[in-house]
Every structure is written in structure tokens, then in C-alpha cells.
Amino acid sequence: MGLILTLSNEDLRLMLRLLPVTVKGREDQSLLPLLPWHVRAGIRVDVPSWAARLLEAEGKVEVEEGEHTIRELDRLIHKEDITARPTKMSDSILRWMILRLGELGKTGPSQDLEKLSLAARELGIKRITKIVKYAVLSLEYPDIEKKIGSRLTLPERVVYGQVREIIADWLSLEVGGGGRR
């Protein structure tokens, strides 16, 4: 989550537009070709934020933005401490953290935002450590990707893929072709 603080405002806005948001359909409808699924009245579904905003403006869905707490982050940090694989973390928590941490630059520091920043950093370090470990292991055991892929948020999946590529390239150059499979 330290990466969040280094992204430009434009990058942050793009990432927020891609993160899934939970919406509840107001009526049954097919959203093709906009989205590859149907929205049913009263049923919750995750769609990219940009699509949620468009559909909400047209009155087709209600956006359900969850408010999270630092206590929730503390529970996630504890789970990360006791599990070998990254724990499942909802994109809504990541979205909430990005939005709240974005307030640091606008409103100035507050005690709550500083606590959030520290907790997000701790959680990020624990998760990125596991992501790097599994990126290395995936070169020998490709099935590992199936085990952790669903546990990673969208930005973490990007980081995982990039780290895996860097390690594979290094191994193929330094170790003589042992990196790419």
C-alpha cells in the first residue's frame, strides 16, 4: 500500500476506475456489450468502478460503497501473520484505503489517517512479501498461480505478474535458461 502514496493523481484515478465496486440491480437487464454478465433486480454484483458510475447515472443500479475501519485492517494484518498464502482481501477495502489515503494530501495529516497509513503500509509489506515469494515459487510450480490468484487484488495481480516476469528474465540470463517455462 506504500505504492499508493507514490502514484500520481492521474494514476490513482485510473486505478480507482478499474477497481470493482458492488452494485445492486434495480431491474433485470442485460448489460452486453458493456459488461459480460446480466444484472438482476436486487442481486449484488461487482463491476468496475467506471461502469458502476455509468449504470448508476442511468438509474440501472445502486452503488453499495462499504465503509471500512482501521480495526478491519488490523484483522487483515493478523490474518496475514498466521497464513502462508495471501489472505482474501476485498477490492472494496483496497478502494476505501486508496480514497482515504488520498485525503492525506488534501486535508493534511490527522491521527486517524496516520493510523490508516501505518496499517496500510504494514499490510502492504506483508502481502508484497508473499507475492514475491509466490512469484518465485510459480516458476517451479505453475499450479501455485491458481491457489493465490483469486486472493490478490487487481493491483496485486499486476505486481505479481511483473515480479514473476522480472525473476524469470533474470533466471534465464543469469542461470542459463532456467527461468521461463
N, C-alpha and C positions, 0 to 999 in steps of 0.2 A: 504494500500500500504506500511505501515510500515513493514509488513510481508516480503515484497520483499527484504528489506535490511538485514533480518536475515536469509534468506535461503542460504544454501551453494551453491557454483558454480555448483555443480552437480545437486542439486535440481532445480536451476534456469534453467539450460539447459534442464532438463526434462520438466519443466513447459512450456518453450518456444516451445518445440517439440509438445506438446499437444494442445497449443492454435491454434484456427483456423486462417487460412490465406486465403485471397481471391485470387483465381486464375481464369484466363480466358482460356477456352479451345481453342486449336489450330485446333482441328478437332473433329468430333463426335466420341465418343468411350465409350464403357462400361469398367468401371474400376473394375468390380467384378472379383475376390473376394476381391481385395484390398480395395475398397470403396463401400458402399451400394447405389451408385447412378451413373448416367451417366453424362459425361461431354460433352457438346455440343459446337461446334465451335462458338466462340465469346460470349458465355454466361459465366457470372461470378458465381462462386460457392465457398463456404467456405469449406476448407478441413483442417485437422490437419497439422501443420507445417511440420512434418516429411514426410507426404505423398506429400505435395506440393513440397518439395525439390527433392524427388524421381521422381515425374512426370515432374518437370522442367528439371532435368538432362536427362530424356528420350525425352525431346522436345515435350511433350504432352500438356503442359500448360505454360502460362506466369504467374509468381507470381506478384501480384499487392500489393506492400507494401506501405501503405499510410503514409505519413509524417504528423504528428500532431504537434500542438503547445500548449504552456502553456496557451494561450488565450482560446483554446478549453477546457482545463481542468477548467479554471475559469468559463466558461459557464456551464460545468457539475456541478461544486460546487454550482453555483447559482440555477440550477435546483433541486439539492438535498435539498437546503434550502427551496424551495417552494412546494415540493411534499411530500406526506406522504409515498409513496412506493419508493423503489429504482428506479431511472430512468434507462432507457435502456442505457447501455454503451457497445460500440462495443469492441469485443475482440482485434481488431486492435489497439485501443487506449491503452488497457492494455499491449499488446505486445510491443508497442512503448515505454511506460513508463518503462517496465522492461529492455528493451535493453538500453535505455538512462540512467537509474539509475545504470545499471551495469557498465557504463562508469565511474561512480564516483570512483570506486575502481581502475580503470586502469589509468585514466588520471589525477586524482586528482580533487579537487573541482574547479568549475567555477561558475560564477554568474548565468548563465542560468541553470546549473544543480542543484544549490542550490534552485533556484526558483521552478524548477520542483519537487525537493524533498519535499519542503514545500507544494506545491499544491497537490501532490500525497498523502501526509500524511493527509492533510485536507479532501480531497475527500474520502480517505480510512476510516477515523474516522466517517464521516457522513454515509457512506454506511454500515460499520460494525454495527453501532448503529441500523440502520434499520433492518439489517439482524438478529441481536439478538432479536429485538422486534418481528419480524415476526416469528422467530423460536418458541418463547414462545406462540404467538397467534395461531400458527398452531396446537398446542396440543389441543386447544379447538375448532378450526375452520379449519379442514383439507383442505377445499377448498382454503384457502389462498395460499397454495403452487402453485396452478395453476395461481394465479394472479401475483406472483413475480418471479416464476422460470425462465421465459424467460427474465427477466430483469437483471438477475445475470450473471456475467462472470463465466467461468468454475471454477476458484479457489474459487470464492464466493459461488458457489453451494456446493463445498466440505465443506467450512467453515459452511455454513448454516446447512448441514446435520449433521456435527459433533456437532455443538452447540445444535441442536434440540435433538440429542441423549443424550447428557450430561444433558440437562434440564429434559428430560423425565425420565432418570435414577434417577436423584436427586428427582424428584417428586414422583416416585414410592417408593423410600426408605424413604424419609422424610415425605411425606404426606400420605403414605399408599396406594399406588397403583393408584393414580390419574394421573400418568404421561403417561403411554403407552396406545395407542389406536390401 
